[in-house]
Amino acid sequence: YVGQTADLPKRLEQHNSGLSLWTKRRTNWSVIFFEIFATRREALTREKWLKSGVGRDFLKNVSREGS
């Protein structure tokens, strides 16, 4: 799952409690990577990139390194 929020702990709790429409079918979500941006616009631009092919490859590498 890739997304942006102003309150990461709260958003993670929402995902794990089934309150999020897109992630309610699964539980036990954990954070493997996060970044902090000064503006929401910057965060949305990065989110869009992370959802691209190159961004997904980047996240796969981050996930492998964290394992």
C-alpha positions, 0 to 999 in steps of 0.5 A: 500500500502506498499513501500519504497522511498527516498522522501516520500512527493514526492512519496505520491504526485505521488500516489495521482496524478495517476502517480504510475502504482500500485495505480492510480486506487485510490486517496486520499492516506495518510501515516499511518506509516513510518520508516527510515532506513540507507540503501536501503537494510534495507528498502527493507528487512523491506518492504518484511517483511511488505508484509508477513502475520505477517507484514500485521497483524502488519500494521493492528494493527498500523492502528487500533491504529491510528484510 
